[in-house]
Amino acid sequence: MQPAAHLTRMLAEYLDCSDKALPEPGDRPREFARFQESVDPNFPDASTHVRWSNWEVSRVERFKSVDSAEYDEIVVCYCRYSPIEPEWKELPKIGALQEGKF
């Protein structure tokens, strides 16, 4: 539900083929933004900042696919609006990102 009690159909969609752990209740998706003063001219459309969302995972459901499906499983995370005061943090410059560093 949005703050004004309106239903929200989809906050975000992610395709992930890694072996990373699934989201759990209490996790928050990240929000990305592009602040003009931080734009890299080599990547003018890239996000420059990130912060935690005001939405919090409240329930996770897993749906196994049939053998002929394109995906092994689909995971749906239900979220509740739980406002916080997240700070925008500048993302590392493209090309300088190291795995596990944020």
JOMO-V592283 format. One record per residue. N is the residue number from 1. PHI is phi in radians with two decimals (* if undefined). NEAR is the number of other ideal C-beta (glycine too) atoms within 10 Angstrom. Layout:
N | PHI | NEAR
N | PHI | NEAR
This chain:
1 | * | 10
2 | -1.38 | 10
3 | -0.93 | 8
4 | -1.55 | 6
5 | 1.24 | 7
6 | -1.61 | 7
7 | -1.30 | 6
8 | -1.98 | 10
9 | -1.34 | 4
10 | -2.57 | 6
11 | -1.48 | 13
12 | -2.79 | 11
13 | -2.37 | 5
14 | -2.23 | 8
15 | -1.90 | 5
16 | -2.41 | 8
17 | -1.84 | 7
18 | -1.49 | 5
19 | -1.73 | 5
20 | -1.11 | 7
21 | -1.09 | 7
22 | -1.30 | 12
23 | -1.03 | 15
24 | -2.25 | 9
25 | -0.93 | 13
26 | 1.76 | 9
27 | -1.19 | 17
28 | -2.23 | 17
29 | -1.21 | 16
30 | -1.72 | 13
31 | -1.96 | 17
32 | -2.04 | 12
33 | -2.52 | 12
34 | -2.08 | 14
35 | -1.67 | 11
36 | -0.93 | 7
37 | -1.19 | 5
38 | -1.91 | 15
39 | -1.15 | 14
40 | -1.51 | 13
41 | -1.04 | 5
42 | -1.32 | 9
43 | -2.40 | 13
44 | -1.13 | 9
45 | -1.74 | 7
46 | -1.33 | 14
47 | -1.12 | 16
48 | -1.99 | 18
49 | -2.40 | 15
50 | -2.46 | 15
51 | -2.71 | 16
52 | -1.33 | 16
53 | -1.36 | 19
54 | -1.40 | 17
55 | -1.73 | 22
56 | -2.18 | 18
57 | -1.12 | 19
58 | -1.94 | 14
59 | -2.73 | 10
60 | -2.20 | 14
61 | -2.15 | 9
62 | -1.99 | 9
63 | -2.19 | 9
64 | -1.28 | 9
65 | -1.59 | 11
66 | -1.29 | 5
67 | -0.99 | 5
68 | -1.55 | 5
69 | -1.32 | 10
70 | -1.24 | 5
71 | -2.08 | 11
72 | -1.24 | 9
73 | -2.73 | 10
74 | -2.10 | 11
75 | -2.03 | 13
76 | -1.99 | 10
77 | -1.88 | 20
78 | -1.60 | 11
79 | -2.16 | 21
80 | -2.13 | 12
81 | -1.32 | 16
82 | -2.47 | 13
83 | -1.08 | 10
84 | -2.28 | 12
85 | -1.96 | 7
86 | -1.29 | 14
87 | -1.73 | 8
88 | -1.26 | 14
89 | -2.09 | 11
90 | -1.23 | 10
91 | -1.34 | 19
92 | -1.08 | 10
93 | -1.10 | 13
94 | -1.04 | 11
95 | 1.68 | 8
96 | -1.83 | 8
97 | -1.22 | 11
98 | -1.97 | 7
99 | -0.99 | 5
100 | 1.44 | 5
101 | -1.88 | 7
102 | -2.81 | 10
